[in-house]
Amino acid sequence: MSLDPSASQPGPGPAADTLASPPASGVPAASAAEAGPAPASAPTSPRVRDSWRRARGVFGVLGIMVALAAVTVLIASPRPGGRLDPEATTPVGAHALAQLLRDQGVEIRPARTVEEAGELATPDSLLLVGRTEFLADGLLMAELAEVPGDRLLVEPVTQALQALAPGVSAGALTDVESREPGCDLPAALRAGTAVTGGVSYNGPAGSRSCYGGSVIVFNAAGRQITVVGSSDFMTNERLAADGNAALAMNLAGARPAVVWLVPTLPQTGGAQEQGEATLTDLIPSGVGWAALQLFIAVVLVAVWRARRLGPVVPERLPVVVRAAETVEGRGRLYRSRRARDRAAAALRAAALDRIIPRLGLTGDATPAGVVAAVAMRTPLDSHQAGALLYGAAPDDDAGLVALARHLDILERQVRDS
């Protein structure tokens, strides 16, 4: 019977560990030897398969969304381009007019620079110039004036008028609205009412002024020059209104080929460099929509698959200890250990921290300096002040209490002095 209690005791640590370790380690070793490497790989395969089974649905949804976004961007997004661009399908573009001219057998030759326009133009072609504000350079205008063929100037700036339509001057600015031709020009009479206006022009002698001066046609140096004050009737948005399509086709389709010059960037000098495009300029406009749709899809999947953690629950601290209780507990600890020296040192250090600033001293003041300052501000002499602040530890609890009382009196004397 006496052996049972002894068996339940821990006994000698090393011996017990030594005796118990062989049986504990023997069983896993035998099972590991019999099972081989299979147990190590068996738990991971189902876990990987389960993870892939859960994730492949998410990847499939993301793939479908990306494919739909790409198709939407490619099909629905308009072709980029500026105002009166023959390739642009935006409201201010002129793709519809260019397509109508192609259907009528007119060859469209797009050009982005004056140099390209000069290479594409022939004596029997028509030079259509839009966005002349990007060509506000004397060298460019002089070079453009040498391009052969008729000219159709759309909303030209003053410098373009002087170089490409000599004798024409800009007049008043009028509203863009539906107007009657008001002239005997065959192209205008066949079109009838059209949405025109904008800048009105004063042409040279022998010129024909139509639609309130917003369309001027005259001959100079063996070519026909047409000046239009507003491009609205040529754009995709307003081409179908009134006789806009007929007027645009009659003016632009008078020759078998149209050299369509619409610069997209300001040009200077004779080299026709279109400047250095930034990275954002080189990115197609549809990429932004695709990225936005992909971001929304990722957010929706994250909300769908995210773990529901529930609302935040505030938790009260298990114990709140007041400062007075901490001081009392430290005092009882000092008393139980008879650590009067540590208690006295703590009392003196705390008193010095409060007294030294009131004496006008800094934290690195020497004990002699502190004692001298205390002796000057209190009834104590240097010996008494030194013994109180830097003396030996009390021998008993009564002495410790007396030390605390004298330090408190000293603080009041320094404060009131």
Secondary structure, 3 states (H helix, E strand, C coil): CCHHHHHHCCCCHHHHHHHHHHHHHHHHHHHHHHHCCHHHHCCHHHHHHHHHHHHHHHHHHHHHHHHHHHHHHHHHCCCCCCCCCCCCCCCCCCHHHHHHHHHCCCEEEEECCHHHHHHHCCCCEEEEECCHHHHCCHHHHHHHHCCCCEEEEECCCHHHHHHHCCCCEEEEEEEEEEECCCCCCHHHHHHCCEEEEEEEEECCCCCEEEHHHCEEEEEECCEEEEEECCCHHHCCCCCCCCCHHHHHHHHHCCCCEEEEECCCCCCECCCCECCCCCHHHHCCHHHHHHHHHHHHHHHHHHHHHCCCCCCCCCCCCCCCCCHHHHHHHHHHHHHHCCCHHHHHHHHHHHHHHHHHHHCCCCCCCCHHHHHHHHHHHCCCCHHHHHHHHHCCCCCCHHHHHHHHHHHHHHHHHHHHC
